[in-house]
């Protein structure tokens, strides 16, 4: 019961006539033993594909677009050595100086990863962490920029000199060498923080998120304060010395920059999360001490803990 070499009882597949076979019988049975050199099967196609792959590899290697080349270029850009601004005889921090932000609790310095970007299209930001690589390089150095308040902010202190003062609001700008600057097609990046919400929060601590963003807004303004709240009023306007402990309080969220010890792993190794959170002790000893001197509890502010303490580091002392 056969007609035309096909069994009448065999089921017919209407799609069989459109099925393409990319391998010959010899290639399917012989597996890796049959290659383009055997001249069996699709040898011409195999030779052509090998030539195309080789040409594509050579072209990517010449243009530096291989994955390994991109990674090496990224490391060279982020870890290129940078010389910190040498402090003059007075050792005060000045605007425009190339400095580092070292957390006094962990000894780690604030660093950025410009390639670890926020995947959301509307967010022009990259990740910020604290690195134990203390050598000054492009990704862990910053410059301080003055904040110009609007005309209605009459209580915001401004100074005409180039010194950094306690109580002054500033913007912390990422070293342009870390992201290519204007040559890289982007503007300056500044440390930015947002209030905790459904779209912005630190990944591990769930506190205020800290990133390096390209937007120039009030979200990138920090206030430099002395760690002791009882001395903030009298220290307002005093120049900040390099290496002195300071607190960087975010002006919009009123939370201090913090390194609490939550570990994370990125392409640079094991680092620590940087967030916005004011860590204070839960005890009442500080409040009781203030009440003993006649200060009411409502006017007594607790001092931040070591996770909020930073030092603005410059280079070795030089001559002016």
C-alpha positions in Angstrom: 0.0 0.0 0.0 2.6 2.6 -1.0 2.1 5.3 -3.6 5.0 7.4 -4.8 7.3 6.0 -2.2 5.2 7.4 0.7 3.2 5.2 3.0 -0.5 6.1 2.9 -0.9 5.4 6.6 2.0 7.7 7.7 0.9 11.1 9.1 1.7 14.0 6.9 3.3 17.2 8.4 2.2 20.3 6.4 5.3 22.1 7.7 7.8 19.5 6.6 8.3 21.0 3.2 9.4 24.3 4.8 11.9 22.7 7.2 15.5 23.5 6.3 18.4 21.2 7.2 21.5 23.2 8.1 23.7 20.1 8.6 24.3 17.1 6.3 24.0 13.5 7.3 27.8 13.2 7.5 28.0 16.2 9.9 25.2 14.9 12.1 26.7 11.4 12.4 30.3 12.4 12.5 29.9 15.3 15.0 33.2 17.1 15.4 35.2 14.7 13.1 33.9 16.4 10.0 35.1 20.0 9.5 35.6 22.3 6.5 38.9 20.6 5.7 37.1 17.3 4.9 35.2 18.8 2.0 32.1 16.9 3.2 28.9 18.6 3.9 28.6 22.4 4.1 32.4 22.8 3.9 32.2 26.0 1.8 29.8 27.6 4.3 32.0 26.6 7.2 35.1 28.1 5.6 33.3 31.3 4.9 32.0 31.6 8.5 35.5 31.0 9.9 36.8 33.8 7.7 34.0 36.1 8.8 34.7 35.4 12.4 38.4 36.0 12.0 37.8 39.3 10.2 35.4 40.4 12.8 37.8 39.6 15.6 40.7 41.5 13.9 38.4 44.5 13.3 37.4 44.6 17.0 40.9 44.2 18.1 42.1 47.1 16.0 39.4 49.4 17.2 39.7 48.3 20.8 36.1 47.1 21.0 36.7 43.7 22.4 35.2 43.0 25.8 38.6 42.6 27.4 39.9 45.8 25.8 36.8 47.7 27.0 37.3 46.4 30.6 41.0 47.3 30.6 40.3 50.7 29.3 37.7 51.2 32.0 40.1 50.2 34.7 42.9 52.4 33.3 40.5 55.4 33.2 39.1 54.9 36.7 42.4 54.0 38.4 44.7 56.5 36.7 46.8 58.3 39.3 45.8 61.8 40.4 47.8 64.2 42.5 46.0 65.7 45.4 46.2 69.5 45.9 49.0 70.3 48.3 47.9 72.3 51.3 49.6 75.6 51.8 51.0 76.8 55.1 47.6 77.4 56.8 46.4 73.9 55.8 42.9 75.1 55.1 40.6 73.5 52.5 39.9 75.6 49.5 37.4 75.5 46.7 38.8 73.9 43.6 41.2 71.7 45.5 41.5 68.0 44.5 40.6 66.1 47.7 39.5 62.8 49.0 36.6 62.0 51.4 37.8 59.4 54.0 35.4 57.8 56.4 37.0 57.9 59.9 35.2 54.7 61.0 36.3 52.3 58.2 39.2 54.2 56.7 37.6 53.8 53.2 37.4 56.7 50.8 34.3 57.6 48.8 34.5 56.4 45.2 32.4 56.3 42.1 31.8 53.7 39.4 30.8 55.6 36.3 30.0 52.4 34.3 27.6 51.1 37.0 24.8 53.4 35.8 21.1 53.5 36.7 19.3 51.5 34.0 16.3 53.8 34.1 16.4 56.2 31.2 15.3 59.2 33.2 18.1 58.8 35.8 21.5 60.1 34.8 23.4 58.7 37.7 26.0 56.1 38.6 26.9 54.2 41.7 28.8 55.5 44.7 30.6 53.4 47.2 33.5 53.5 49.7 36.7 51.8 48.6 39.7 50.6 50.6 42.0 51.6 47.8 43.3 54.8 49.4 45.7 55.7 46.6 44.5 58.9 45.0 43.0 58.1 41.5 40.3 59.4 39.2 37.4 57.6 40.8 38.0 58.6 44.4 39.0 62.3 44.1 36.6 65.2 44.2 36.6 69.0 44.0 34.3 71.3 46.1 32.1 73.8 44.3 30.4 76.8 45.9 26.6 76.7 46.3 24.9 80.0 45.2 21.6 80.3 47.1 18.6 82.1 45.5 17.9 85.7 46.5 15.1 84.6 48.8 17.4 82.5 50.9 18.6 85.3 53.2 19.6 83.0 56.0 22.1 81.0 54.0 25.6 82.1 54.7 27.9 83.0 51.8 31.6 83.9 51.8 33.6 85.9 49.3 36.9 84.1 49.8 37.9 80.7 48.4 38.2 79.0 51.8 35.7 76.3 53.0 33.9 77.3 56.2 31.9 75.4 58.7 28.2 75.8 58.1 28.7 76.5 54.4 26.8 74.7 51.7 28.8 73.1 48.9 28.6 70.7 46.0 30.9 67.8 45.8 32.0 67.3 42.1 33.5 64.1 40.8 36.9 64.3 39.2 36.2 64.7 35.4 39.0 62.3 34.6 36.8 59.4 36.0 34.2 59.8 33.3 36.0 61.6 30.5 34.6 65.0 31.3 33.4 67.0 28.3 35.3 64.7 26.0 33.2 61.8 27.2 30.0 63.5 26.1 28.7 64.3 29.6 28.8 67.2 32.0 30.1 67.2 35.6 28.9 64.6 38.1 28.0 65.6 41.6 27.2 63.6 44.7 23.5 63.5 45.0 21.1 62.0 47.5 17.3 61.4 47.5 14.7 60.9 50.2 13.7 57.3 50.8 10.8 56.3 48.5 9.6 53.6 46.2 12.0 54.5 43.4 15.1 55.7 45.5 16.6 53.9 48.4 20.0 52.3 49.3 20.1 48.6 48.2 21.4 47.2 51.5 20.6 49.6 54.3 17.4 50.9 52.8 18.4 54.4 53.8 18.7 57.5 51.5 20.3 56.6 48.3 23.6 58.4 47.4 24.7 58.5 43.7 26.8 60.6 41.4 24.3 62.4 39.2 24.5 64.8 36.3 21.7 67.1 37.4 22.6 70.4 39.0 19.9 70.9 41.6 19.4 71.3 45.4 19.6 67.5 45.7 23.4 67.7 45.3 24.0 70.3 48.1 25.7 69.3 51.3 26.4 71.3 54.4 29.8 71.0 56.1 29.4 70.8 59.9 31.5 70.1 63.0 30.7 66.7 64.6 29.8 68.3 68.0 26.3 69.8 67.8 27.1 72.0 70.8 29.9 73.7 68.9 28.2 74.2 65.6 26.9 77.7 66.4 30.2 79.0 67.6 32.2 77.3 64.7 30.0 78.7 62.0 32.2 80.7 59.6 35.5 79.1 60.8 37.7 77.8 58.0 37.9 74.0 57.7 41.4 72.5 58.0 42.4 69.5 55.9 42.1 66.3 57.8 39.8 67.6 60.4 36.7 65.5 61.2 33.5 66.9 59.6 29.9 65.9 59.0 28.4 66.2 55.5 24.7 66.8 56.0 22.5 66.7 52.9 20.6 69.9 52.6 17.4 68.5 51.1 17.0 65.3 53.2 18.7 66.6 56.4 20.5 63.2 56.6 24.3 63.0 57.0 26.6 61.1 54.6 27.2 57.7 56.1 29.3 54.5 55.7 27.7 51.9 57.9 29.6 48.8 56.8 27.2 47.1 54.4 29.6 45.2 52.0 29.1 45.0 48.3 31.1 43.6 45.4 31.7 45.3 42.1 34.4 45.2 39.4 36.9 46.9 41.7 36.5 44.3 44.4 34.8 44.3 47.8 33.7 47.8 48.9 31.2 49.4 51.3 27.8 51.0 50.6 27.5 54.8 51.0 24.1 56.1 52.0 22.4 59.1 53.7 21.6 58.4 57.3 22.3 60.2 60.6 23.4 57.6 63.1 22.9 58.6 66.7 23.1 56.7 70.0 19.8 55.6 71.6 21.0 56.5 75.1 19.9 59.6 77.0 23.3 60.4 78.6 24.0 63.2 76.1 20.6 64.8 76.8 21.0 64.4 80.5 24.4 66.2 80.4 22.8 69.1 78.6 20.0 69.3 81.1 22.5 69.4 83.9 24.0 72.5 82.5 20.6 74.2 82.1 20.0 73.4 78.5 16.4 72.0 77.8 16.1 68.6 76.2 14.3 70.2 73.2 17.5 72.1 72.3 19.8 69.2 72.8 20.9 67.4 69.6 22.7 64.1 69.8 26.1 63.9 68.2 26.4 61.6 65.2 28.3 58.4 65.4 31.6 57.5 63.7 29.9 56.3 60.5 29.0 59.9 59.8 32.5 61.3 60.4 34.6 62.2 57.4 37.9 63.9 56.8 38.7 66.0 53.7 42.2 64.9 52.7 44.6 66.9 50.5 48.2 66.4 49.5 51.3 66.9 51.5 51.9 70.4 52.9 53.5 72.6 50.4 54.5 76.3 50.1 52.1 78.9 48.9 
